[in-house]
Amino acid sequence: MKGVVFNLLEDVVTRAHGADVWDDLVDAAGVSGAYTSLGSYPDSEMLALVAAASEALKVPPNDVLRWFGKESMPLLAERYPVFFEPHKETRDFIISVNSIIHPEVRKVYPGADVPVFEFGQSEAGDLMMTYRSHRKLCALAEGFAQGAAAQFSETVAFEHSKCMHDGHDACVISMNFQRLA
Ligand code: HEM
């Protein structure tokens, strides 16, 4: 995984809990903690950091990933306004991750291994997203979507009807967006 994701985790942890807590997580995870944005680092280091945060905060690892994704979006919106400006609603923004955002990410961060989603219309919701990745970071994807919704003054409800963690070959996540009053 690219260093930029580790940098983002450090930023959100430091903002919410302070630099000492990040240092404690790095120690507890037994990782170096020194990540350059363009470097590539083992996925196991990210998982070790998430596991250390899960242990420290007494919340399941998937909740840590969801929180990380959600808290990242305001920072991403500050750093990459160009990805947000063309859109008025979360649904369009999320669809653009496949066609615009992640392809751009691959240009800027050579070697980035970004997921490709399949999008469709679900019966029950506004957007159906199929997610496949050897990393099985569906909770991170949900967190990103939740954080994105907040950027567009919307909320999102998920129906995660199939999950790779339950042995399916892909996650199927239906999303329902609601505009905040
Ligand atoms: C401004 C918006 C975004 C930026 C700049 C961005 C950038 C990135 C980057 C740099 C990576 C790491 C790739 C690697 O290390 O190899 C990544 C991974 C990922 N992104 Fe995005 N992303 C954005 C929005 C989103 C959104 C909205 C979603 C979901 C709805 C999403 C889902 C994911 C997931 C799940 C991964 C983990 C990799 C995997 O599953 O294998 N991203 N993204």
py3Dmol code that shows the C-alpha trace and the ligand (Angstrom):
import py3Dmol

protein = """\
ATOM      1  CA  MET A   1       0.000   0.000   0.000  1.00  0.00           C
ATOM      2  CA  LYS A   2       1.243   3.478  -0.849  1.00  0.00           C
ATOM      3  CA  GLY A   3       2.782   5.651   1.864  1.00  0.00           C
ATOM      4  CA  VAL A   4       0.181   8.346   1.188  1.00  0.00           C
ATOM      5  CA  VAL A   5      -2.447   6.144   2.882  1.00  0.00           C
ATOM      6  CA  PHE A   6      -0.221   5.686   5.950  1.00  0.00           C
ATOM      7  CA  ASN A   7       0.346   9.473   5.994  1.00  0.00           C
ATOM      8  CA  LEU A   8      -3.414   9.974   5.922  1.00  0.00           C
ATOM      9  CA  LEU A   9      -3.883   7.566   8.843  1.00  0.00           C
ATOM     10  CA  GLU A  10      -1.208   9.420  10.795  1.00  0.00           C
ATOM     11  CA  ASP A  11      -2.967  12.736  10.056  1.00  0.00           C
ATOM     12  CA  VAL A  12      -6.417  11.614  11.170  1.00  0.00           C
ATOM     13  CA  VAL A  13      -5.105   9.871  14.311  1.00  0.00           C
ATOM     14  CA  THR A  14      -2.974  12.891  15.224  1.00  0.00           C
ATOM     15  CA  ARG A  15      -5.843  15.341  14.657  1.00  0.00           C
ATOM     16  CA  ALA A  16      -8.241  13.331  16.781  1.00  0.00           C
ATOM     17  CA  HIS A  17      -5.956  11.982  19.503  1.00  0.00           C
ATOM     18  CA  GLY A  18      -2.577  13.759  19.295  1.00  0.00           C
ATOM     19  CA  ALA A  19       0.906  12.858  18.070  1.00  0.00           C
ATOM     20  CA  ASP A  20       1.709  10.773  21.165  1.00  0.00           C
ATOM     21  CA  VAL A  21      -1.134   8.375  20.410  1.00  0.00           C
ATOM     22  CA  TRP A  22       0.197   7.870  16.865  1.00  0.00           C
ATOM     23  CA  ASP A  23       3.664   7.141  18.286  1.00  0.00           C
ATOM     24  CA  ASP A  24       2.109   4.628  20.710  1.00  0.00           C
ATOM     25  CA  LEU A  25       0.286   2.890  17.843  1.00  0.00           C
ATOM     26  CA  VAL A  26       3.494   2.680  15.799  1.00  0.00           C
ATOM     27  CA  ASP A  27       5.275   1.109  18.784  1.00  0.00           C
ATOM     28  CA  ALA A  28       2.422  -1.286  19.558  1.00  0.00           C
ATOM     29  CA  ALA A  29       2.179  -2.345  15.899  1.00  0.00           C
ATOM     30  CA  GLY A  30       5.942  -2.906  15.687  1.00  0.00           C
ATOM     31  CA  VAL A  31       6.200  -0.920  12.424  1.00  0.00           C
ATOM     32  CA  SER A  32       8.737   1.726  11.403  1.00  0.00           C
ATOM     33  CA  GLY A  33       6.244   4.596  11.234  1.00  0.00           C
ATOM     34  CA  ALA A  34       8.371   6.339   8.585  1.00  0.00           C
ATOM     35  CA  TYR A  35       6.358   6.500   5.361  1.00  0.00           C
ATOM     36  CA  THR A  36       7.026   8.631   2.313  1.00  0.00           C
ATOM     37  CA  SER A  37       3.946   9.319   0.198  1.00  0.00           C
ATOM     38  CA  LEU A  38       5.376   7.736  -2.971  1.00  0.00           C
ATOM     39  CA  GLY A  39       6.858   4.702  -1.208  1.00  0.00           C
ATOM     40  CA  SER A  40       5.140   1.322  -1.106  1.00  0.00           C
ATOM     41  CA  TYR A  41       4.843  -0.585   2.154  1.00  0.00           C
ATOM     42  CA  PRO A  42       3.456  -4.005   3.087  1.00  0.00           C
ATOM     43  CA  ASP A  43      -0.305  -4.168   3.618  1.00  0.00           C
ATOM     44  CA  SER A  44       0.530  -6.066   6.818  1.00  0.00           C
ATOM     45  CA  GLU A  45       1.851  -2.805   8.329  1.00  0.00           C
ATOM     46  CA  MET A  46      -1.494  -1.094   7.743  1.00  0.00           C
ATOM     47  CA  LEU A  47      -3.307  -4.071   9.251  1.00  0.00           C
ATOM     48  CA  ALA A  48      -0.939  -4.035  12.254  1.00  0.00           C
ATOM     49  CA  LEU A  49      -1.657  -0.330  12.833  1.00  0.00           C
ATOM     50  CA  VAL A  50      -5.405  -0.938  12.566  1.00  0.00           C
ATOM     51  CA  ALA A  51      -5.115  -3.891  14.967  1.00  0.00           C
ATOM     52  CA  ALA A  52      -3.140  -1.743  17.437  1.00  0.00           C
ATOM     53  CA  ALA A  53      -5.788   1.009  17.247  1.00  0.00           C
ATOM     54  CA  SER A  54      -8.534  -1.584  17.681  1.00  0.00           C
ATOM     55  CA  GLU A  55      -6.798  -2.913  20.804  1.00  0.00           C
ATOM     56  CA  ALA A  56      -6.165   0.579  22.238  1.00  0.00           C
ATOM     57  CA  LEU A  57      -9.691   1.864  21.617  1.00  0.00           C
ATOM     58  CA  LYS A  58     -11.461  -1.446  22.310  1.00  0.00           C
ATOM     59  CA  VAL A  59     -13.384  -1.327  19.056  1.00  0.00           C
ATOM     60  CA  PRO A  60     -13.399  -3.914  16.249  1.00  0.00           C
ATOM     61  CA  PRO A  61     -10.827  -3.417  13.437  1.00  0.00           C
ATOM     62  CA  ASN A  62     -13.592  -2.771  10.895  1.00  0.00           C
ATOM     63  CA  ASP A  63     -14.869   0.126  13.013  1.00  0.00           C
ATOM     64  CA  VAL A  64     -11.350   1.580  13.025  1.00  0.00           C
ATOM     65  CA  LEU A  65     -11.255   1.308   9.210  1.00  0.00           C
ATOM     66  CA  ARG A  66     -14.702   2.924   8.903  1.00  0.00           C
ATOM     67  CA  TRP A  67     -13.623   5.762  11.189  1.00  0.00           C
ATOM     68  CA  PHE A  68     -10.373   6.189   9.236  1.00  0.00           C
ATOM     69  CA  GLY A  69     -12.238   6.409   5.916  1.00  0.00           C
ATOM     70  CA  LYS A  70     -14.818   8.849   7.253  1.00  0.00           C
ATOM     71  CA  GLU A  71     -12.292  11.163   8.906  1.00  0.00           C
ATOM     72  CA  SER A  72     -10.061  11.115   5.813  1.00  0.00           C
ATOM     73  CA  MET A  73     -12.593  12.717   3.506  1.00  0.00           C
ATOM     74  CA  PRO A  74     -12.390  16.294   4.860  1.00  0.00           C
ATOM     75  CA  LEU A  75      -8.601  16.097   4.422  1.00  0.00           C
ATOM     76  CA  LEU A  76      -8.937  14.691   0.907  1.00  0.00           C
ATOM     77  CA  ALA A  77     -11.480  17.406   0.050  1.00  0.00           C
ATOM     78  CA  GLU A  78      -8.971  20.036   1.208  1.00  0.00           C
ATOM     79  CA  ARG A  79      -6.114  18.481  -0.737  1.00  0.00           C
ATOM     80  CA  TYR A  80      -7.954  17.519  -3.919  1.00  0.00           C
ATOM     81  CA  PRO A  81     -10.860  19.985  -4.320  1.00  0.00           C
ATOM     82  CA  VAL A  82     -10.804  19.312  -8.061  1.00  0.00           C
ATOM     83  CA  PHE A  83     -12.252  15.816  -7.444  1.00  0.00           C
ATOM     84  CA  PHE A  84     -15.189  17.196  -5.462  1.00  0.00           C
ATOM     85  CA  GLU A  85     -16.064  20.442  -7.251  1.00  0.00           C
ATOM     86  CA  PRO A  86     -17.731  18.929 -10.339  1.00  0.00           C
ATOM     87  CA  HIS A  87     -20.310  17.111  -8.192  1.00  0.00           C
ATOM     88  CA  LYS A  88     -23.453  18.156  -6.378  1.00  0.00           C
ATOM     89  CA  GLU A  89     -24.198  14.834  -4.739  1.00  0.00           C
ATOM     90  CA  THR A  90     -22.411  11.889  -3.162  1.00  0.00           C
ATOM     91  CA  ARG A  91     -23.680   9.370  -5.688  1.00  0.00           C
ATOM     92  CA  ASP A  92     -21.990  11.114  -8.645  1.00  0.00           C
ATOM     93  CA  PHE A  93     -18.798  11.652  -6.669  1.00  0.00           C
ATOM     94  CA  ILE A  94     -18.564   7.955  -5.758  1.00  0.00           C
ATOM     95  CA  ILE A  95     -19.162   6.889  -9.345  1.00  0.00           C
ATOM     96  CA  SER A  96     -16.285   9.169 -10.385  1.00  0.00           C
ATOM     97  CA  VAL A  97     -13.863   7.247  -8.142  1.00  0.00           C
ATOM     98  CA  ASN A  98     -13.636   4.538 -10.815  1.00  0.00           C
ATOM     99  CA  SER A  99     -13.542   6.724 -13.873  1.00  0.00           C
ATOM    100  CA  ILE A 100     -11.557   9.719 -12.629  1.00  0.00           C
ATOM    101  CA  ILE A 101     -10.178   9.678  -9.082  1.00  0.00           C
ATOM    102  CA  HIS A 102      -8.467   6.313  -8.793  1.00  0.00           C
ATOM    103  CA  PRO A 103      -7.077   6.479 -12.370  1.00  0.00           C
ATOM    104  CA  GLU A 104      -5.549   9.881 -11.453  1.00  0.00           C
ATOM    105  CA  VAL A 105      -4.199   8.371  -8.227  1.00  0.00           C
ATOM    106  CA  ARG A 106      -2.458   5.685 -10.297  1.00  0.00           C
ATOM    107  CA  LYS A 107      -0.756   8.357 -12.415  1.00  0.00           C
ATOM    108  CA  VAL A 108       0.472  10.345  -9.409  1.00  0.00           C
ATOM    109  CA  TYR A 109       1.425   7.320  -7.308  1.00  0.00           C
ATOM    110  CA  PRO A 110       2.961   4.761  -9.672  1.00  0.00           C
ATOM    111  CA  GLY A 111       2.356   1.246  -8.426  1.00  0.00           C
ATOM    112  CA  ALA A 112      -0.857   2.195  -6.590  1.00  0.00           C
ATOM    113  CA  ASP A 113      -3.134  -0.820  -6.461  1.00  0.00           C
ATOM    114  CA  VAL A 114      -6.553   0.801  -6.310  1.00  0.00           C
ATOM    115  CA  PRO A 115      -9.814  -1.148  -6.313  1.00  0.00           C
ATOM    116  CA  VAL A 116     -12.169  -1.030  -9.292  1.00  0.00           C
ATOM    117  CA  PHE A 117     -15.819  -1.014  -8.346  1.00  0.00           C
ATOM    118  CA  GLU A 118     -18.832  -2.096 -10.351  1.00  0.00           C
ATOM    119  CA  PHE A 119     -21.762   0.254 -10.051  1.00  0.00           C
ATOM    120  CA  GLY A 120     -25.413  -0.368 -10.676  1.00  0.00           C
ATOM    121  CA  GLN A 121     -28.841   0.619  -9.566  1.00  0.00           C
ATOM    122  CA  SER A 122     -30.205  -1.392  -6.668  1.00  0.00           C
ATOM    123  CA  GLU A 123     -33.892  -1.989  -6.126  1.00  0.00           C
ATOM    124  CA  ALA A 124     -33.766  -0.793  -2.552  1.00  0.00           C
ATOM    125  CA  GLY A 125     -31.193   1.976  -2.823  1.00  0.00           C
ATOM    126  CA  ASP A 126     -29.721   4.733  -4.919  1.00  0.00           C
ATOM    127  CA  LEU A 127     -26.447   3.023  -5.790  1.00  0.00           C
ATOM    128  CA  MET A 128     -25.232  -0.533  -5.725  1.00  0.00           C
ATOM    129  CA  MET A 129     -21.483  -0.969  -5.453  1.00  0.00           C
ATOM    130  CA  THR A 130     -19.625  -4.221  -5.955  1.00  0.00           C
ATOM    131  CA  TYR A 131     -16.179  -4.203  -4.364  1.00  0.00           C
ATOM    132  CA  ARG A 132     -13.438  -6.735  -4.999  1.00  0.00           C
ATOM    133  CA  SER A 133      -9.950  -6.538  -3.564  1.00  0.00           C
ATOM    134  CA  HIS A 134      -7.481  -9.000  -2.125  1.00  0.00           C
ATOM    135  CA  ARG A 135      -7.241  -6.520   0.762  1.00  0.00           C
ATOM    136  CA  LYS A 136     -10.899  -6.937   1.741  1.00  0.00           C
ATOM    137  CA  LEU A 137     -11.131  -3.332   2.948  1.00  0.00           C
ATOM    138  CA  CYS A 138     -14.903  -2.998   2.496  1.00  0.00           C
ATOM    139  CA  ALA A 139     -15.156  -1.223   5.860  1.00  0.00           C
ATOM    140  CA  LEU A 140     -12.705   1.402   4.592  1.00  0.00           C
ATOM    141  CA  ALA A 141     -14.821   1.828   1.444  1.00  0.00           C
ATOM    142  CA  GLU A 142     -17.917   2.371   3.617  1.00  0.00           C
ATOM    143  CA  GLY A 143     -16.037   4.919   5.709  1.00  0.00           C
ATOM    144  CA  PHE A 144     -14.932   6.795   2.590  1.00  0.00           C
ATOM    145  CA  ALA A 145     -18.530   6.824   1.328  1.00  0.00           C
ATOM    146  CA  GLN A 146     -19.793   8.055   4.704  1.00  0.00           C
ATOM    147  CA  GLY A 147     -17.187  10.819   4.794  1.00  0.00           C
ATOM    148  CA  ALA A 148     -17.992  11.749   1.202  1.00  0.00           C
ATOM    149  CA  ALA A 149     -21.694  11.999   2.039  1.00  0.00           C
ATOM    150  CA  ALA A 150     -20.884  14.470   4.826  1.00  0.00           C
ATOM    151  CA  GLN A 151     -18.987  16.607   2.281  1.00  0.00           C
ATOM    152  CA  PHE A 152     -22.151  16.821   0.187  1.00  0.00           C
ATOM    153  CA  SER A 153     -24.448  17.445   3.189  1.00  0.00           C
ATOM    154  CA  GLU A 154     -25.972  13.998   2.860  1.00  0.00           C
ATOM    155  CA  THR A 155     -26.137  10.877   4.991  1.00  0.00           C
ATOM    156  CA  VAL A 156     -25.749   7.365   3.661  1.00  0.00           C
ATOM    157  CA  ALA A 157     -27.301   4.096   4.831  1.00  0.00           C
ATOM    158  CA  PHE A 158     -25.673   0.824   3.756  1.00  0.00           C
ATOM    159  CA  GLU A 159     -27.025  -2.599   3.071  1.00  0.00           C
ATOM    160  CA  HIS A 160     -23.993  -4.873   2.855  1.00  0.00           C
ATOM    161  CA  SER A 161     -25.772  -7.884   1.411  1.00  0.00           C
ATOM    162  CA  LYS A 162     -22.696  -9.926   0.442  1.00  0.00           C
ATOM    163  CA  CYS A 163     -19.291  -9.674   2.075  1.00  0.00           C
ATOM    164  CA  MET A 164     -15.889 -11.111   1.187  1.00  0.00           C
ATOM    165  CA  HIS A 165     -15.349 -11.676   4.900  1.00  0.00           C
ATOM    166  CA  ASP A 166     -18.220 -14.192   4.762  1.00  0.00           C
ATOM    167  CA  GLY A 167     -16.622 -16.103   1.896  1.00  0.00           C
ATOM    168  CA  HIS A 168     -18.211 -14.281  -1.068  1.00  0.00           C
ATOM    169  CA  ASP A 169     -15.907 -13.390  -3.947  1.00  0.00           C
ATOM    170  CA  ALA A 170     -17.035  -9.761  -3.809  1.00  0.00           C
ATOM    171  CA  CYS A 171     -18.853  -7.403  -1.475  1.00  0.00           C
ATOM    172  CA  VAL A 172     -22.188  -6.028  -2.621  1.00  0.00           C
ATOM    173  CA  ILE A 173     -23.068  -2.793  -0.876  1.00  0.00           C
ATOM    174  CA  SER A 174     -26.253  -0.928  -1.592  1.00  0.00           C
ATOM    175  CA  MET A 175     -26.303   2.730  -0.576  1.00  0.00           C
ATOM    176  CA  ASN A 176     -29.170   5.070   0.145  1.00  0.00           C
ATOM    177  CA  PHE A 177     -28.434   8.771   0.311  1.00  0.00           C
ATOM    178  CA  GLN A 178     -30.496  11.324   2.179  1.00  0.00           C
ATOM    179  CA  ARG A 179     -30.003  15.069   2.019  1.00  0.00           C
ATOM    180  CA  LEU A 180     -29.556  16.739   5.388  1.00  0.00           C
ATOM    181  CA  ALA A 181     -32.182  19.341   6.096  1.00  0.00           C
TER     182      ALA A 181
END
"""
ligand_1 = """\
43
HEM
C -10.485 12.163 -3.216
C -10.883 10.931 -3.153
C -9.970 9.706 -3.128
C -8.614 9.590 -3.234
C -7.586 10.696 -3.428
C -8.287 8.179 -3.111
C -7.018 7.653 -3.130
C -6.658 6.351 -2.848
C -5.299 5.855 -2.675
C -4.022 6.673 -2.818
C -5.372 4.540 -2.367
C -4.211 3.576 -2.073
C -3.794 2.708 -3.221
C -2.540 1.914 -2.875
O -1.954 2.130 -1.832
O -2.102 1.054 -3.644
C -6.787 4.212 -2.318
C -7.269 2.993 -1.976
C -8.588 2.727 -1.767
N -9.657 3.522 -2.108
Fe -9.559 5.447 -2.746
N -9.443 7.446 -2.958
C -10.483 8.356 -2.939
C -11.813 8.074 -2.794
C -12.308 6.829 -2.514
C -13.711 6.535 -2.278
C -14.846 7.564 -2.283
C -13.781 5.183 -2.052
C -14.970 4.321 -1.766
C -16.202 4.568 -2.010
C -12.432 4.651 -2.120
C -12.076 3.344 -1.868
C -10.805 2.870 -1.711
C -10.458 1.603 -1.083
C -11.436 0.596 -0.488
C -9.057 1.506 -1.120
C -8.170 0.394 -0.506
C -7.424 -0.443 -1.483
C -8.094 -1.772 -1.758
O -9.275 -1.937 -1.427
O -7.435 -2.687 -2.309
N -11.574 5.673 -2.441
N -7.545 5.322 -2.639
"""
view = py3Dmol.view(width=600, height=400)
view.addModel(protein, "pdb")
view.setStyle({"model": 0}, {"cartoon": {"style": "trace"}})
view.addModel(ligand_1, "xyz")
view.setStyle({"model": 1}, {"stick": {}})
view.zoomTo()
view.show()
